[in-house]
Amino acid sequence: MSERLIDIVAVPGTAGVSRRQAVAFSGSVAGVASLLPVIPFGHDFLLPAAPAVEPGAPELSLYVEPQWRRRGIGSRLLATIREQTAEPRLVADVAVDSPGEAFCLRHGFRHTQSRGHGLLTYCDVHRAWLGELVDAEHPGYRLTHWTGDLPTAPRLRELLRSPSRPGNAVLTAADADGDLAAYAVAVVGAFSQSRARQYGPAVLPDHRGKRLGRWVNAALIQRLREVHPHVNEIETATAEDDPHLLAAHKDLGFQPFRRTHLYELVLP
């Protein structure tokens, strides 16, 4: 079937997630492209390792069914996404040596980072052990939580001062007399409704060496399941040149399960 008989249509999605489908005349879905919300890695959301791309880059997820490939459908989906976004750049996280990586290279994306992904499944979490990590005393520090939908370019301190509400993001932070010390964030719906994506933990320089990263991450894992009981897994993506964060995730039970390359596309 010719790609001319394929319609690109908008479909409902999770809050903040823009989705397009390539639908054949028969009604079958040939491909899908999603533009995931901006995850702000600037200033208040500064992670231990500097980001590989400029802050404010939404993430592109694009997939074409194998039987529909090499017909220009992926290119049409990308063109539609490019037309709808006002952002100056996009990023894509694709499996190493995959068709997705070849697609990025053909369309002018630039490789910026290599990542290792870890996966934590709740069925493998020892709840009592996790509770002990969360309940451990950290003199001078306290845990706080926030839930809701992440606004565009939010500020961490502003979120923590605002009331929680139903939403796809869970934020856990530690502070010392109001001074932000560490935090971790999880977002539901980027992969599926049963898998969350985690960012962090991050510990600010003046508070390192006190195991605060482990503390806030354990508390986030616990809190996420309380707020979103349908979530069964948490995925992390960590730069391969950040051994400390990779070790921190492994310590909490995240298991390595895939490698990806991060690509960036600057838009005209």
Stockholm file with secondary structure:
# STOCKHOLM 1.0

chainA/1-268         MSERLIDIVAVPGTAGVSRRQAVAFSGSVAGVASLLPVIPFGHDFLLPAAPAVEPGAPELSLYVEPQWRRRGIGSRLLATIREQTAEPRLVADVAVDSPGEAFCLRHGFRHTQSRGHGLLTYCDVHRAWLGELVDAEHPGYRLTHWTGDLPTAPRLRELLRSPSRPGNAVLTAADADGDLAAYAVAVVGAFSQSRARQYGPAVLPDHRGKRLGRWVNAALIQRLREVHPHVNEIETATAEDDPHLLAAHKDLGFQPFRRTHLYELVLP
#=GR chainA/1-268 SS CCGGGCEEEEECCSTTCEEEEEECTTSCEEEEEEEECCCCCSGGGCCSSCCSSCSSCCEEEEEECGGGTTSSHHHHHHHHHHHHCCSSEEEEEEETTSHHHHHHHHTTCEEEEEEEEEEEEGGGCCHHHHHHHHHSCCTTCEEEEEEECCCSSCCHHHHHHSCCCSCSEEEEEEEETTEEEEEEEEEEEEEETTEEEEEEEEECGGGTTSSHHHHHHHHHHHHHHHHCTTCCEEEEEEETTCHHHHHHHHHTTCEEEEEEEEEEEECC
#=GC SS_cons         CCGGGCEEEEECCSTTCEEEEEECTTSCEEEEEEEECCCCCSGGGCCSSCCSSCSSCCEEEEEECGGGTTSSHHHHHHHHHHHHCCSSEEEEEEETTSHHHHHHHHTTCEEEEEEEEEEEEGGGCCHHHHHHHHHSCCTTCEEEEEEECCCSSCCHHHHHHSCCCSCSEEEEEEEETTEEEEEEEEEEEEEETTEEEEEEEEECGGGTTSSHHHHHHHHHHHHHHHHCTTCCEEEEEEETTCHHHHHHHHHTTCEEEEEEEEEEEECC
//
